[in-house]
Amino acid sequence: MNENNYVQQGPIGIFDSGYGGLTVFRSIVSHLPAYDYVYIGDNARAPYGNRSFETIHQYTLECIKAFFKLGCPLVILACNTASAKALRTIQQLDLPGLAPDNRVLGVIRPTAEIIGQYTLTGHVGVLGTKGTVASKSYEIEIHKLYPGVTVHSKACPMWVPIIENGEYNNAGADYFVAKYLDELFTETPEIDTLLLGCTHYPLLLDKIKKQVPEHVKIVAQGDIVATSLSDYLTRHPEMETRLSKKGQRLFYTTDDTVDFDLHGKNFFGEAIQSKQIHV
């Protein structure tokens, strides 16, 4: 490539309100290991699940600006709440004035595109935070693609605090896992596909499996989002050429790095070393 055709390259940004996005990041790295990545967890202001649309938009936008300053031309919102409450506004209203050639993608659309392929009964359960459930984003997106599928959403407000505090392996977690799942399946026993609509929830997967009927398919988002990203880069070579490929991974948190590294390894699957960032 000569100097006249030089393209400034940068890493892919992966965003979450805290640790949960690391489960998606883990799958993305597994599928696309050659690229450089920057992860930001907004732990200082987590969880996002119970906050208003306006607050989540503000927080998410501030973090996206931080990604752009770090040179990321593409940012993945690996957070269902941010994807549900902030993504559309950012894409339509903020990006054109902020960085019109950059892109911000979420996790809800790629999940909705594939979830209808799993169900035989036409009844899908979605487990998520209060914010994700209240937004009705999954109902809207799945209905567009699979009008014959009925979505039954269930807010699980205690799951993220349990996971964030490292209590997900303890007996206390069993009670709250059983509570929400019993309520969901009592209301709608026809459900045969269960979507973990929060990136934290894979850490509760073993407990969830014990509480649902054996025939129910449990779907986590990591591999779905990773496959969707790979497809996106194939379809958008103008973005792919802007991404650097040295296999580097940087981790940032808006809160304490020691705590982030300690808990983050449980989500990412290996030891990490983060830096603090102010957004």
Buried (B, 14 or more C-beta within 10 A) or exposed (E): EEEEEEEEBBBBBBBBBBBBBBBBBBBBBEBBEEBBBBBBBBBBBBBBBBBEBEBBBBBBBBBBBBBBEBBBBBBBBBBBBBBBBBBBBBBEEBBEEBBEEBBBBBBBBBBBBBBBEBBEBBBBBBBBBBBBBBBEBBBEBBBEBBEEBBBBBBBBBBBBBBBBEEBBBEEEBBEBBBEBBEEBBEEBEEBBBBBBBBBBBBBBEEBBEEBBEEEBBBBBBBBBBBBBBEEBBEEEEEBBEBBBEEEEBBBBBBBEBEBBBEBBBBBBBEEBEBEEBEB
